[in-house]
């Protein structure tokens, strides 16, 4: 891929990272959480999952992965990077990288042990599947 960080509105990556870091404390993220390396970007930044966050050079940039087809700037993204499949904040991911990221993010979340929480999680998953299939 030619680009590794994408902003459709012309912002610089550092501006968005500073805004995101103001919300999340990277010192807290890097101390006790498991780190999963994803890849190095074309411009030398290290993309990894640290605990529940996707990080670039140790600074959190996203807490979830979004498919490009569901992204609000999908036309700009696909025009710039036709092989983009997923986005994690400003980071473009292939399908394989997104699979690694999703697995690492799921490992970082504690498993529910309360029966009510388990039922809620199952109900949400079934509803999401039905919505995607077009069932109301």
Protein Blocks (a to p, Z undefined) as FASTA:
>chain_A
ZZfbdcfkopafklmmmmmmmmpcfklmmmmpccddfbdcfkopacddehjbcceehiaf
bfbdcdfklpmklmmmmmmmmmbfbdehjbccdfklmmmmmmmmmmmpccdfbfklmmmm
mmmmmmmmmmmnopZZ
